């Protein structure tokens, strides 16, 4: 399961991990969580043991351990073992990551429900221009939610 020296020292891969880590950070992960996740997405082979991850990212044991624990707890990463090898190899958990991604996309509906509640509470307001702007936001959210639900259903039907 040894990583090729070329990838380990490839500045292009290292730069991609940093760039992707920043994107994941903007979506709510810490910088280290994002970098570990990005590395596992790009790694060849696509599973790495703890020390390979630590060596590639040049990070402390505790930083890698904390990142892997968080990613495992959130279903983004799991591990496998191989007969005769006592190490655990961490990898992207595709199924759980996909489910989590779909759930986060569907959260748009939560905001739509919130806007509906706000408009119901404001039905007697004299500030009709403000309510009209909220209604426009609600219409947009409804359009997005319906489109997303339809797209997910179409995608799921194609998977069968």
N, C-alpha and C positions, 0 to 999 in steps of 0.2 A: 504494500500500500504506500510505498514511498513516492513522494512528490518529485516530479522531475526538477532538477536543478534549474533548468531553463525558466520554468514558470516561477519558481521561488524567487529568482533574481531578476525577473522580467519587469523593468520599470513601467512598461505599458500596463501590465496587470496590476501592479501596485497603484498606479495612477487611477485606473478604473475603479479599484476598490475604494479609494479615497473619494472619488466623484460620486459613486453610488452610495457610499456611506453618508455623504452630505444630503443626498436626496432622501434616504431613509430617515435621517435625522429630522428633516423638515416634515416628515409624515408621523413623527412622534417618538421615534427611537432615540436613545442616547447615541452619541458618536461611536462608542465602542460596539454597541449592539448593532448599529448599522454597518460598521466595518466587518464584523464577524459574519453577518448575514450576507453582505456583498461578496466576501471572500468565498463563502460556501456556494454561492451562485456561480462563481467563475472558476472554482477549483477543478483541477484535473488530477486524479479522478474526483468525482463530485462528493466524496466523503473524506474527511480529514480527522486525524486524532488531535487531542488537546494540544500536544506539543508542536505539531505542524502548524496549527492555527496561531499559537503563541509566537512561534518563530517567524512566521510570515508577517504578522502584525507588529512584531517587536513590542509586545505589551507584557505587563506583569501577569503572573499566574492568577492573582485575584481579579484583575480586570477581565481576563478571558473567562474565568470561572463564573463570575457574576453575569457576564453577557450570555454565556451558554445556558445558564440557569434561567435567565429571563426569557430567552428565545424558546427554550424547551417548555417552560411554564405556560407560554402563550401559544404553544403549538406550532411555532414557525420552524422549529428544528427538532429532530429526534436523533437517535443514534442506532447503529447496528454493530454487531460483533461478528467476528469470523472465527471459525473453529481453529483451535490451536493458537489463537492470538488473544491475549488478555486485555488488549486495549479496546476502548470504545471509539467508534468512528462517527463523527457528527455529520449530519446531512440535512438538507432542506426537507421539510415535511410538506410535500406538495399538496396533499389532500386537505390538510388542516389550513394551510396558508390560503388555498383557494376558497375554502368555506369562510374563513375570516374576511377575506377580501370582498366576497359577495355580501356578507353581512354588513360590512362598513359602507358599501355602496347603497345598500338598502336603507341605511340610516337616513337618507334624504327624506324618506317618508315620515320620519319622526319630526323633522323640522316642519314639514307640511302640516302635520297634526297640531303642532305648536301654533303655527300661524292661524289655523282654523279656530283654535281656542281663543287666541287674542282677538280675532275679528268678532267672534261671538260676544266676548266681553265688552267690546267697543261699539256694539250695534247702536247704542243710544248716544254715541259721541256726536258733538257738533263739529268736529274736525274731520269733515268728509274727505278733504284732500289727502290727509294722512291715511285714513282708512282705504282710500282708493289705491294708494301706493302699496299698502300692505296686501290688498287684494291682488294687485299685479304680481307681487312676489309669490303669493299663494298660487296663482294661476301658473306661474313659471315652475314652481316646485311640483305642482300636480302634473304638469306636462313631463317634467323630468322623471318623476316617480313612475308614471305609466310607461314611459319609454324604456326605462331601465328594467322594470318588471317584464315587459314584453321581450326585450333583448335577452335577458337571463333565461326566460322560458324557451326561446328559440334556440339558444345555445345548449341548454340542457336536453332538448329534443334531439339535437344533432349528436349528442354524446351517446344516445341509446342505440 
